[in-house]
């Protein structure tokens, strides 16, 4: 059960092309958003689809794979952990970010 403490699995489509950052020493970072859809029937029996957007980051070899093969609209499955961080923006206001840090990636679809 220890491996289940902070584990996120998502299947969805990229909302934008990944943003790639290169750091000294050759380390890469990929940032992108992932849309997941959930559907249900409302009280009238109509199908309702809700989309959730997730901020996702990937480092190292995973970021390299994303840079080469993953584009906006591509369906992927990811596994990772949920992280929270804060920073002060240019106006000195505190901003809060929740994101998924990818540990595994599976490309789906065509």
DSSP file (Angstrom, degrees, kcal/mol; ACC not computed):
  #  RESIDUE AA STRUCTURE BP1 BP2  ACC     N-H-->O    O-->H-N    N-H-->O    O-->H-N    TCO  KAPPA ALPHA  PHI   PSI    X-CA   Y-CA   Z-CA
    1    1 A X    >         0   0    0      0, 0.0     3,-1.8     0, 0.0     4,-0.2   0.000 360.0 360.0 360.0 -18.9    0.0    0.0    0.0
    2    2 A X  G >   +     0   0    0      1,-0.3     3,-1.3     2,-0.2     4,-0.2   0.830 360.0  60.5 -59.9 -30.7    2.9    2.4    0.4
    3    3 A X  G 3  S+     0   0    0      1,-0.2    -1,-0.3     2,-0.1     3,-0.2   0.597  98.7  59.4 -73.3  -8.5    3.1    2.8   -3.4
    4    4 A X  G X  S+     0   0    0     -3,-1.8     3,-0.5     1,-0.1    -1,-0.2   0.352  74.4  98.6 -99.2   6.1   -0.4    4.2   -3.4
    5    5 A X  T <  S+     0   0    0     -3,-1.3     2,-0.3     1,-0.3    -1,-0.1   0.906 101.6   7.0 -65.2 -44.7    0.2    7.2   -1.1
    6    6 A X  T 3  S+     0   0    0     -4,-0.2     2,-0.4    -3,-0.2    -1,-0.3  -0.684  89.3 140.2-140.2  82.5    0.6    9.9   -3.8
    7    7 A X    <   -     0   0    0     -3,-0.5     2,-0.4    -2,-0.3    74,-0.2  -0.992  25.2-173.2-133.5 129.6   -0.3    8.4   -7.2
    8    8 A X  E     -A   80   0A   0     72,-2.9    72,-2.3    -2,-0.4     2,-0.4  -0.977   1.6-173.8-123.3 133.3   -2.2   10.0  -10.1
    9    9 A X  E     +A   79   0A   0     -2,-0.4     2,-0.4    70,-0.2    70,-0.2  -0.995  12.5 172.6-126.5 126.3   -3.2    8.2  -13.3
   10   10 A X  E     -A   78   0A   0     68,-2.1    68,-2.9    -2,-0.4     2,-0.4  -0.982  20.0-165.4-134.4 144.1   -4.8   10.3  -16.1
   11   11 A X  E     +A   77   0A   0     -2,-0.4    26,-0.3    66,-0.2     2,-0.3  -0.996  41.6 111.2-124.9 124.3   -5.9    9.6  -19.6
   12   12 A X  E     -A   76   0A   0     64,-2.3    64,-2.7    -2,-0.4     2,-0.4  -0.932  59.5 -79.3-168.8-170.1   -6.6   12.6  -21.7
   13   13 A X  E     -AB  75  35A   0     22,-1.9    22,-3.1    -2,-0.3    62,-0.2  -0.888  43.4-107.6-114.7 142.3   -5.7   14.9  -24.6
   14   14 A X  E     - B   0  34A   0     60,-1.9    59,-2.2    -2,-0.4    20,-0.2  -0.462  19.1-157.5 -67.6 135.4   -3.1   17.7  -24.7
   15   15 A X  S    S+     0   0    0     18,-2.4     2,-0.3    -2,-0.2    -1,-0.1   0.609  75.0   6.8 -87.9 -13.7   -4.6   21.1  -24.6
   16   16 A X  S    S-     0   0    0     17,-0.6    17,-0.2    55,-0.1    -1,-0.1  -0.970  92.1 -79.3-156.4 164.6   -1.5   22.7  -26.1
   17   17 A X        -     0   0    0     -2,-0.3    54,-0.1    55,-0.1    50,-0.1  -0.491  64.3 -95.8 -65.3 142.8    1.8   21.9  -27.6
   18   18 A X        -     0   0    0     52,-0.5     2,-0.6    48,-0.2    14,-0.2  -0.318  30.2-132.1 -62.0 142.4    4.3   21.1  -24.8
   19   19 A X  E     -C   31   0A   0     12,-3.1    12,-2.5    -3,-0.1     2,-0.5  -0.876  25.0-157.1 -94.0 122.3    6.5   23.9  -23.7
   20   20 A X  E     -C   30   0A   0     -2,-0.6     2,-0.4    10,-0.2    10,-0.2  -0.870  10.0-170.8-107.2 131.5   10.1   22.6  -23.5
   21   21 A X  E     -C   29   0A   0      8,-2.8     8,-2.3    -2,-0.5     2,-0.4  -0.972   9.5-151.2-119.9 137.0   12.8   24.2  -21.3
   22   22 A X  E     -C   28   0A   0     -2,-0.4     2,-0.3     6,-0.2     6,-0.2  -0.903  13.6-166.6-107.8 133.7   16.5   23.3  -21.5
   23   23 A X    >   -     0   0    0      4,-3.0     3,-1.6    -2,-0.4     4,-0.2  -0.726  36.2 -76.3-114.3 165.0   18.7   23.7  -18.4
   24   24 A X  G >  S+     0   0    0      1,-0.3     3,-0.6    -2,-0.3    -1,-0.1  -0.271 118.5  35.2 -57.0 144.5   22.4   23.6  -17.9
   25   25 A X  G 3  S-     0   0    0      1,-0.2    -1,-0.3    -3,-0.1    -3,-0.0   0.467 129.0 -79.9  85.8   1.5   23.8   20.1  -18.1
   26   26 A X  G <  S+     0   0    0     -3,-1.6    -1,-0.2     1,-0.3    -2,-0.2   0.465  81.5 150.9  88.0   1.3   21.3   19.0  -20.7
   27   27 A X    <   -     0   0    0     -3,-0.6    -4,-3.0    -4,-0.2     2,-0.3  -0.463  29.5-153.9 -70.5 138.8   18.3   18.5  -18.4
   28   28 A X  E     -C   22   0A   0     -6,-0.2    32,-1.7    -2,-0.1     2,-0.4  -0.833  11.5-162.6-115.8 152.3   14.9   19.1  -20.0
   29   29 A X  E     -CD  21  59A   0     -8,-2.3    -8,-2.8    -2,-0.3     2,-0.5  -1.000   4.5-162.2-131.1 132.5   11.5   20.1  -18.6
   30   30 A X  E     -CD  20  58A   0     28,-3.0    28,-2.1    -2,-0.4     2,-0.4  -0.971   6.8-172.3-115.4 128.8    8.2   19.7  -20.5
   31   31 A X  E     +CD  19  57A   0    -12,-2.5   -12,-3.1    -2,-0.5     2,-0.3  -0.961  19.9 140.2-116.8 136.3    5.1   21.6  -19.4
   32   32 A X  E     - D   0  56A   0     24,-2.2    24,-2.9    -2,-0.4     2,-0.4  -0.978  43.7-112.9-161.4 169.2    1.6   21.1  -20.8
   33   33 A X  E     - D   0  55A   0     -2,-0.3   -18,-2.4    22,-0.2   -17,-0.6  -0.881  23.3-155.9-110.0 146.3   -2.1   20.9  -19.9
   34   34 A X  E     -BD  14  54A   0     20,-2.5    20,-2.3    -2,-0.4     2,-0.5  -0.982   5.1-149.1-124.2 127.8   -4.1   17.6  -20.1
   35   35 A X  E     -BD  13  53A   0    -22,-3.1   -22,-1.9    -2,-0.4     2,-0.4  -0.847  13.5-173.1 -98.5 127.4   -7.9   17.6  -20.6
   36   36 A X  E     - D   0  52A   0     16,-2.6    16,-2.8    -2,-0.5     2,-0.4  -0.936  10.9-147.3-116.2 145.0   -9.8   14.7  -19.1
   37   37 A X  E     - D   0  51A   0     -2,-0.4     2,-0.4   -26,-0.3    14,-0.2  -0.898  13.4-176.4-116.0 141.1  -13.5   14.1  -19.7
   38   38 A X  E     - D   0  50A   0     12,-2.5    12,-3.3    -2,-0.4     2,-0.3  -0.990  10.9-163.6-130.0 140.5  -16.1   12.7  -17.4
   39   39 A X  E     + D   0  49A   0     -2,-0.4     2,-0.3    10,-0.2    10,-0.2  -0.925  14.6 160.5-128.9 153.2  -19.7   12.1  -18.4
   40   40 A X  E     - D   0  48A   0      8,-2.1     8,-3.6    -2,-0.3     2,-0.5  -0.951  38.7-104.4-155.1 168.9  -23.0   11.5  -16.6
   41   41 A X  E     - D   0  47A   0     -2,-0.3     6,-0.2     6,-0.2    -2,-0.0  -0.896  33.3-141.9-104.3 131.5  -26.7   11.7  -17.3
   42   42 A X    >   -     0   0    0      4,-2.6     3,-2.2    -2,-0.5    -1,-0.0  -0.114  40.2 -81.9 -79.6-176.0  -28.6   14.6  -15.7
   43   43 A X  T 3  S+     0   0    0      1,-0.3    -1,-0.1     2,-0.1    -2,-0.0   0.711 131.5  55.0 -63.4 -19.8  -32.1   14.4  -14.3
   44   44 A X  T 3  S-     0   0    0      2,-0.1    -1,-0.3     0, 0.0     3,-0.1   0.451 119.3-110.0 -89.4  -1.7  -33.6   14.8  -17.8
   45   45 A X  S <  S+     0   0    0     -3,-2.2     2,-0.3     1,-0.3    -2,-0.1   0.551  72.2 141.6  84.8   7.8  -31.6   11.8  -19.0
   46   46 A X        -     0   0    0      1,-0.1    -4,-2.6    -5,-0.0     2,-0.4  -0.624  56.5-114.6 -85.6 141.6  -29.3   13.9  -21.2
   47   47 A X  E     -D   41   0A   0     -2,-0.3     2,-0.5    -6,-0.2    -6,-0.2  -0.606  31.7-166.4 -75.6 128.8  -25.6   13.1  -21.4
   48   48 A X  E     -D   40   0A   0     -8,-3.6    -8,-2.1    -2,-0.4     2,-0.5  -0.973   3.8-159.1-118.9 129.0  -23.4   15.8  -19.8
   49   49 A X  E     -D   39   0A   0     -2,-0.5     2,-0.4   -10,-0.2   -10,-0.2  -0.931   5.4-166.4-110.1 127.0  -19.7   15.9  -20.4
   50   50 A X  E     -D   38   0A   0    -12,-3.3   -12,-2.5    -2,-0.5     2,-0.5  -0.939   6.8-152.3-112.8 133.9  -17.4   17.8  -18.0
   51   51 A X  E     -D   37   0A   0     -2,-0.4     2,-0.4   -14,-0.2   -14,-0.2  -0.900   6.3-164.8-107.3 131.5  -13.8   18.6  -18.9
   52   52 A X  E     -D   36   0A   0    -16,-2.8   -16,-2.6    -2,-0.5     2,-0.4  -0.931  11.0-145.0-111.7 138.7  -11.2   19.0  -16.2
   53   53 A X  E     -D   35   0A   0     -2,-0.4     2,-0.4   -18,-0.2   -18,-0.2  -0.895  13.8-166.6-107.1 133.2   -7.8   20.6  -17.1
   54   54 A X  E     -D   34   0A   0    -20,-2.3   -20,-2.5    -2,-0.4     2,-0.5  -0.962  18.3-134.8-121.8 132.8   -4.6   19.4  -15.4
   55   55 A X  E     -D   33   0A   0     43,-0.4    45,-2.5    -2,-0.4     2,-0.4  -0.754  32.2-171.0 -83.9 128.9   -1.2   21.1  -15.3
   56   56 A X  E     -De  32 100A   0    -24,-2.9   -24,-2.2    -2,-0.5     2,-0.3  -0.957  13.1-173.1-128.7 140.3    1.4   18.5  -16.0
   57   57 A X  E     -De  31 101A   0     43,-2.7    45,-2.9    -2,-0.4     2,-0.3  -0.978   1.2-173.6-130.4 147.1    5.3   18.6  -15.9
   58   58 A X  E     -D   30   0A   0    -28,-2.1   -28,-3.0    -2,-0.3     2,-0.3  -0.996   7.2-158.2-139.8 143.6    7.8   16.0  -17.0
   59   59 A X  E >>  -D   29   0A   0     43,-0.4     3,-1.0    -2,-0.3     4,-0.8  -0.753  48.4 -12.0-116.9 161.6   11.6   15.9  -16.6
   60   60 A X  H 3> S+     0   0    0    -32,-1.7     4,-1.9    -2,-0.3     3,-0.2  -0.160 124.6   1.9  61.9-133.1   14.6   14.2  -18.2
   61   61 A X  H 3> S+     0   0    0      1,-0.2     4,-2.2     2,-0.2    -1,-0.2   0.856 132.2  55.8 -61.6 -37.5   14.0   11.4  -20.7
   62   62 A X  H <> S+     0   0    0     -3,-1.0     4,-2.3     1,-0.2    -1,-0.2   0.915 107.4  49.4 -62.4 -41.6   10.3   11.6  -20.4
   63   63 A X  H  X S+     0   0    0     -4,-0.8     4,-2.5   -35,-0.2    -1,-0.2   0.871 108.6  53.8 -63.4 -37.4   10.5   15.3  -21.4
   64   64 A X  H  X S+     0   0    0     -4,-1.9     4,-1.7     2,-0.2    -2,-0.2   0.908 109.3  47.6 -63.3 -42.5   12.7   14.3  -24.3
   65   65 A X  H  X S+     0   0    0     -4,-2.2     4,-2.6     2,-0.2     5,-0.4   0.919 111.9  50.0 -64.0 -44.2   10.1   11.8  -25.5
   66   66 A X  H  X S+     0   0    0     -4,-2.3     4,-2.0     1,-0.2    -2,-0.2   0.914 108.4  53.4 -61.1 -43.1    7.3   14.4  -25.1
   67   67 A X  H  < S+     0   0    0     -4,-2.5    -1,-0.2     1,-0.2    -2,-0.2   0.885 116.3  38.9 -58.4 -40.3    9.3   16.9  -27.1
   68   68 A X  H  < S+     0   0    0     -4,-1.7    -2,-0.2    -5,-0.1    -1,-0.2   0.857 132.2  16.2 -80.0 -37.1    9.8   14.5  -30.0
   69   69 A X  H  < S+     0   0    0     -4,-2.6     2,-0.5    -5,-0.1    -3,-0.2   0.557 100.3  83.3-121.9 -10.0    6.4   12.8  -30.2
   70   70 A X     <  +     0   0    0     -4,-2.0   -52,-0.5    -5,-0.4     2,-0.3  -0.876  46.4 163.1-112.7 129.0    3.6   14.6  -28.3
   71   71 A X    >   -     0   0    0     -2,-0.5     3,-2.3   -54,-0.1   -57,-0.3  -0.832  49.1 -60.3-133.2 170.0    1.6   17.5  -29.7
   72   72 A X  T 3  S+     0   0    0     -2,-0.3   -57,-0.2     1,-0.3   -55,-0.1  -0.233 122.7  20.3 -51.1 134.1   -1.6   19.4  -29.0
   73   73 A X  T 3  S+     0   0    0    -59,-2.2    -1,-0.3     1,-0.3   -58,-0.1   0.171  88.3 137.5  90.5 -17.6   -4.6   17.0  -29.3
   74   74 A X    <   -     0   0    0     -3,-2.3   -60,-1.9   -61,-0.1     2,-0.5  -0.378  52.8-129.4 -64.7 136.2   -2.6   13.8  -28.8
   75   75 A X  E     +A   13   0A   0     33,-0.4    33,-2.5   -62,-0.2     2,-0.3  -0.769  38.2 165.0 -88.3 128.2   -4.2   11.3  -26.4
   76   76 A X  E     -AF  12 107A   0    -64,-2.7   -64,-2.3    -2,-0.5     2,-0.4  -0.932  32.2-138.6-137.5 161.3   -1.8   10.0  -23.7
   77   77 A X  E     -AF  11 106A   0     29,-3.0    29,-2.7    -2,-0.3     2,-0.3  -0.981  27.0-174.6-117.5 135.7   -1.9    8.2  -20.4
   78   78 A X  E     -AF  10 105A   0    -68,-2.9   -68,-2.1    -2,-0.4     2,-0.4  -0.931  15.6-164.4-129.7 155.3    0.3    9.4  -17.6
   79   79 A X  E     +AF   9 104A   0     25,-2.1    24,-3.4    -2,-0.3    25,-2.2  -0.996  36.1 111.5-132.9 140.3    1.2    8.2  -14.1
   80   80 A X  E     -AF   8 102A   0    -72,-2.3   -72,-2.9    -2,-0.4     2,-0.3  -0.891  57.2 -70.5-173.5-156.8    2.8   10.5  -11.6
   81   81 A X  E     - F   0 101A   0     20,-1.8    20,-2.7    -2,-0.3     2,-0.4  -0.938  36.2-117.1-127.2 150.9    2.4   12.3   -8.3
   82   82 A X  E     - F   0 100A   0     -2,-0.3     2,-0.3    18,-0.2    18,-0.2  -0.701  36.3-177.2 -85.3 130.5    0.4   15.4   -7.3
   83   83 A X  E     - F   0  99A   0     16,-3.0    16,-2.4    -2,-0.4     2,-0.4  -0.931  14.4-156.7-129.4 154.3    2.5   18.3   -6.1
   84   84 A X  E     + F   0  98A   0     -2,-0.3     2,-0.3    14,-0.2    14,-0.2  -0.981  18.8 164.5-127.7 140.2    1.7   21.8   -4.8
   85   85 A X  E     - F   0  97A   0     12,-2.4    12,-3.0    -2,-0.4     2,-0.3  -0.974  18.8-148.2-149.5 163.1    4.0   24.8   -4.9
   86   86 A X  E     + F   0  96A   0     -2,-0.3     2,-0.3    10,-0.2    10,-0.2  -0.916  14.9 171.4-130.3 157.7    3.8   28.6   -4.4
   87   87 A X  E     - F   0  95A   0      8,-1.9     8,-3.6    -2,-0.3     2,-0.5  -0.972  34.2-111.1-156.0 162.6    5.6   31.6   -5.8
   88   88 A X  E     - F   0  94A   0     -2,-0.3     6,-0.2     6,-0.2    -2,-0.0  -0.876  34.1-140.5 -98.7 126.8    5.3   35.4   -5.8
   89   89 A X    >   -     0   0    0      4,-3.0     3,-2.3    -2,-0.5    -1,-0.0  -0.098  38.0 -83.8 -77.5-177.2    4.3   36.9   -9.1
   90   90 A X  T 3  S+     0   0    0      1,-0.3    -1,-0.1     2,-0.1    -2,-0.0   0.697 131.1  53.7 -64.4 -18.2    5.8   40.1  -10.6
   91   91 A X  T 3  S-     0   0    0      2,-0.1    -1,-0.3     0, 0.0     3,-0.1   0.346 120.5-107.9 -94.6   5.1    3.2   42.1   -8.5
   92   92 A X  S <  S+     0   0    0     -3,-2.3     2,-0.3     1,-0.3    -2,-0.1   0.566  73.4 140.8  81.5   8.4    4.3   40.4   -5.3
   93   93 A X        -     0   0    0      1,-0.1    -4,-3.0    -5,-0.0     2,-0.3  -0.671  56.0-116.4 -86.8 139.3    1.1   38.4   -5.1
   94   94 A X  E     - F   0  88A   0     -2,-0.3     2,-0.4    -6,-0.2    -6,-0.2  -0.592  31.7-163.7 -76.3 129.9    1.4   34.8   -3.9
   95   95 A X  E     - F   0  87A   0     -8,-3.6    -8,-1.9    -2,-0.3     2,-0.4  -0.902   5.6-149.3-115.4 144.2    0.3   32.2   -6.5
   96   96 A X  E     - F   0  86A   0     -2,-0.4     2,-0.4   -10,-0.2   -10,-0.2  -0.935  11.9-170.4-116.7 135.0   -0.5   28.6   -5.9
   97   97 A X  E     - F   0  85A   0    -12,-3.0   -12,-2.4    -2,-0.4     2,-0.5  -0.987   9.3-169.9-128.7 133.5    0.1   25.8   -8.4
   98   98 A X  E     + F   0  84A   0     -2,-0.4   -43,-0.4   -14,-0.2     2,-0.3  -0.989  24.6 160.4-116.7 129.9   -1.1   22.2   -8.3
   99   99 A X  E     - F   0  83A   0    -16,-2.4   -16,-3.0    -2,-0.5     2,-0.5  -0.961  39.7-117.5-146.9 161.7    0.5   20.0  -10.9
  100  100 A X  E     -eF  56  82A   0    -45,-2.5   -43,-2.7    -2,-0.3     2,-0.7  -0.905  21.7-149.9-101.9 126.2    1.1   16.3  -11.8
  101  101 A X  E     -eF  57  81A   0    -20,-2.7   -20,-1.8    -2,-0.5   -43,-0.2  -0.881  24.4-130.3 -96.5 116.2    4.8   15.3  -12.1
  102  102 A X  E     + F   0  80A   0    -45,-2.9   -43,-0.4    -2,-0.7   -22,-0.3  -0.423  38.2 163.8 -73.9 134.2    5.0   12.5  -14.6
  103  103 A X  E    S+     0   0A   0    -24,-3.4     2,-0.3     1,-0.4   -23,-0.2   0.591  73.7  28.4-113.7 -26.9    6.9    9.3  -13.9
  104  104 A X  E     - F   0  79A   0    -25,-2.2   -25,-2.1     2,-0.0    -1,-0.4  -0.987  64.7-168.6-136.6 145.5    5.4    7.1  -16.7
  105  105 A X  E     - F   0  78A   0     -2,-0.3     2,-0.4   -27,-0.2   -27,-0.2  -0.998   5.1-176.5-136.8 136.2    4.0    8.0  -20.1
  106  106 A X  E     - F   0  77A   0    -29,-2.7   -29,-3.0    -2,-0.4     2,-0.4  -0.986  19.0-142.6-133.1 123.2    2.0    6.0  -22.6
  107  107 A X  E     - F   0  76A   0     -2,-0.4   -31,-0.2   -31,-0.2     2,-0.2  -0.716  24.4-173.1 -86.7 132.7    1.1    7.4  -26.0
  108  108 A X        +     0   0    0    -33,-2.5   -33,-0.4    -2,-0.4    -1,-0.0  -0.624  39.1  23.4-117.0 174.3   -2.4    6.3  -27.2
  109  109 A X              0   0    0      1,-0.2   -35,-0.0    -2,-0.2    -2,-0.0  -0.202 360.0 360.0  70.0-158.8   -4.4    6.7  -30.4
  110  110 A X              0   0    0      0, 0.0    -1,-0.2     0, 0.0   -36,-0.1   0.430 360.0 360.0 -85.3 360.0   -2.9    7.3  -33.8
